[in-house]
Amino acid sequence: MHTIPSRIELAARILSAYVARNSIPADTVPALLATVHRSLLALDRPVESQVRRATEAQIRASVRPDALVSFEDGKPYKTLRRHLTLRGLTPEAYKAKWGLPVDYPLVSAVYSARRSNISRQIGLNQRIRIKAAAE
């Protein structure tokens, strides 16, 4: 029959394997054994949720006409996409991490309106050029 070793036995086995392959001072062995034992005991404890949720008030306060305040670093941005990409997050992962609604904006209203006006002007100029070329 195969028995499951106790935490102390398991810690001793791990430490003996480590000491067999590494050179360490003899006076550090008890502290190292205690550290390994604590680490093994920590494996039984449930992991605390790493998900941080923003409150409704924080979500409303983060959306301003001229900028969006990032929950990652608290700084305002006109668009969050580049900021999130630099942090290794997708928009979906960011929204899930902070508990944001699916329709949470990633571009500020002022910046979006300005880009929209630029696009309309470009389109208007193209129509004028096409009409002038046709005549």
C-alpha positions as CSV (number, residue, x, y, z in Angstrom):
1,M,0.0,0.0,0.0
2,H,1.3,3.5,-0.9
3,T,0.8,6.1,1.8
4,I,0.7,9.9,1.2
5,P,3.6,11.5,3.0
6,S,2.9,14.2,5.6
7,R,3.8,17.8,4.8
8,I,6.9,17.6,7.0
9,E,8.1,14.5,5.2
10,L,7.4,16.1,1.8
11,A,9.3,19.3,2.9
12,A,12.2,17.1,4.0
13,R,12.3,15.2,0.7
14,I,12.2,18.5,-1.3
15,L,15.0,20.0,0.8
16,S,17.2,16.9,0.7
17,A,16.9,16.8,-3.1
18,Y,17.8,20.5,-3.3
19,V,20.7,20.2,-0.9
20,A,22.0,17.1,-2.8
21,R,22.4,19.3,-6.0
22,N,23.2,22.7,-4.5
23,S,25.9,23.9,-2.1
24,I,24.3,25.8,0.8
25,P,25.7,26.7,4.3
26,A,24.6,24.2,7.0
27,D,23.2,27.0,9.3
28,T,20.6,28.0,6.6
29,V,19.1,24.5,6.3
30,P,16.5,24.9,9.2
31,A,15.3,28.2,7.8
32,L,15.1,26.7,4.3
33,L,13.1,23.7,5.7
34,A,10.7,26.1,7.4
35,T,10.2,28.1,4.2
36,V,9.5,24.9,2.1
37,H,7.1,23.7,4.8
38,R,5.2,27.0,4.9
39,S,5.0,26.9,1.1
40,L,3.5,23.4,1.2
41,L,1.0,24.5,3.8
42,A,0.0,27.5,1.7
43,L,-1.0,25.1,-1.1
44,D,-4.0,24.0,1.0
45,R,-5.3,27.5,1.4
46,P,-7.8,28.7,-1.1
47,V,-6.4,31.3,-3.5
48,E,-7.9,34.8,-3.0
49,S,-9.6,36.2,-6.0
50,Q,-7.4,38.5,-8.0
51,V,-10.4,40.0,-9.8
52,R,-10.8,43.6,-8.9
53,R,-14.3,45.0,-9.5
54,A,-14.9,48.7,-10.1
55,T,-18.0,50.1,-8.5
56,E,-20.7,51.8,-10.6
57,A,-19.6,55.2,-9.3
58,Q,-16.0,54.5,-10.3
59,I,-17.1,53.4,-13.7
60,R,-19.1,56.5,-14.3
61,A,-16.3,58.7,-13.0
62,S,-13.8,57.0,-15.3
63,V,-15.7,58.1,-18.4
64,R,-15.2,61.8,-19.1
65,P,-15.9,63.6,-22.4
66,D,-12.2,64.4,-23.0
67,A,-10.6,61.2,-21.6
68,L,-11.1,57.8,-20.1
69,V,-9.4,57.1,-16.8
70,S,-7.6,53.7,-16.8
71,F,-8.3,51.4,-13.9
72,E,-4.8,50.0,-14.4
73,D,-2.8,53.1,-13.5
74,G,-5.4,55.9,-12.9
75,K,-4.2,58.1,-15.8
76,P,-6.5,59.6,-18.4
77,Y,-6.2,58.5,-22.0
78,K,-8.0,59.6,-25.2
79,T,-8.1,55.9,-26.3
80,L,-7.4,52.9,-24.1
81,R,-6.5,50.4,-26.9
82,R,-2.8,51.3,-27.1
83,H,-2.5,51.6,-23.3
84,L,-4.0,48.1,-22.9
85,T,-1.9,46.6,-25.6
86,L,1.3,47.9,-23.9
87,R,0.1,46.2,-20.7
88,G,-0.6,42.9,-22.5
89,L,-4.4,43.2,-22.2
90,T,-7.1,42.9,-24.8
91,P,-10.2,45.1,-24.4
92,E,-12.2,42.1,-23.4
93,A,-9.7,41.0,-20.8
94,Y,-9.6,44.5,-19.4
95,K,-13.3,44.7,-19.1
96,A,-13.5,41.3,-17.5
97,K,-10.7,42.1,-15.0
98,W,-12.4,45.2,-13.7
99,G,-16.0,44.0,-14.1
100,L,-16.8,46.7,-16.7
101,P,-19.9,46.4,-18.8
102,V,-19.6,45.1,-22.4
103,D,-20.6,48.5,-23.8
104,Y,-17.8,50.4,-21.8
105,P,-16.2,52.8,-24.3
106,L,-12.5,52.5,-25.2
107,V,-12.3,55.9,-26.9
108,S,-13.3,59.3,-25.4
109,A,-16.3,61.1,-26.9
110,V,-14.4,64.2,-27.9
111,Y,-11.6,62.2,-29.6
112,S,-14.2,60.0,-31.4
113,A,-16.1,63.1,-32.6
114,R,-13.0,64.7,-33.8
115,R,-11.9,61.6,-35.8
116,S,-15.5,61.3,-37.2
117,N,-15.3,64.9,-38.4
118,I,-12.0,64.3,-40.0
119,S,-13.3,61.2,-41.8
120,R,-16.4,63.1,-43.0
121,Q,-14.1,65.9,-44.3
122,I,-12.0,63.4,-46.2
123,G,-15.1,61.8,-47.6
124,L,-16.6,65.2,-48.6
125,N,-13.3,66.2,-50.3
126,Q,-13.3,63.0,-52.3
127,R,-16.8,63.5,-53.5
128,I,-16.0,67.1,-54.6
129,R,-12.9,65.8,-56.5
130,I,-14.9,63.0,-58.1
131,K,-17.6,65.4,-59.2
132,A,-15.1,67.9,-60.5
133,A,-13.2,65.1,-62.4
134,A,-16.5,63.9,-64.0
135,E,-17.4,67.4,-65.3
